[in-house]
Structures are given as C-alpha cells and as structure tokens.
Amino acid sequence: MSNFITIIEKALKESKIISVYDEQNNSNVFSAGIVKGFTKDELVLKKLNKEGKFDGTMVMKIDDIIRIQYDGI
C-alpha cells in the first residue's frame, strides 16, 4: 500500500492522469482521472469519462486499490 501512496503523491504533485483499478473480480475495470487529494485511507479523484472529459469527483478507499497505472506504466 505504501507504494500506492508514493504514486498518488507524485501524481498529485505533477497533476498527472492515473488509472485506478479496484475491482478484484475484473482487472479490466478502472477509473481514470487526476488526483485532487488523499489521506492514508482515501483517494479523491477528479474522474475522466471515456471521451476524456471530466465527469465528477469520486472517493475510493486506498485499501480497495489493487493496481495504479501512472504515466502509462
């Protein structure tokens, strides 16, 4: 989990888009967006829709994250 926090901190600082995977049963499902803030327990993401337009804000639990794709990696 500390690796996720490091990635989230970097994405917030650099305003980079991240993809966050939190579905244990479907590794193809993710939410993409820009980090607006976080705590040790939660991530606040300004979501992008499939067309690349901002589509609201979501909050997710850090413990639910199974993978983060940052800067195409």
HUKA-V506696 format. One line per field, one symbol per residue. phi: phi as a letter, one per 40 degrees, with the letter a starting at -180 (. if undefined). psi: psi as a letter, one per 20 degrees, with the letter a starting at -180 (. if undefined). burial: I if it has 9 or more other C-alpha atoms within 8 Angstrom, else O. A space follows every 50 residues. Layout:
# HUKA-V506696
phi = ???
psi = ???
burial = ???
This chain:
# HUKA-V506696
phi = .cccccccdcccccfccbbbbbbdcacccabbibcbiabcbbbbbccbcc cgbcbgbbbbcdcccbabbbfgb
psi = hhhggggggghghjlqpqpppjohiniiprpqapphrqaihqpppoqqah ijqplaqqpqphhipiqpppkj.
burial = OOOIIOIIOOIIOOOIIIIIIIIOOOIOOIIIIIIOOIOOOIIIIIIIIO OOOIOOOOOOIIOOIIOIIIOOO
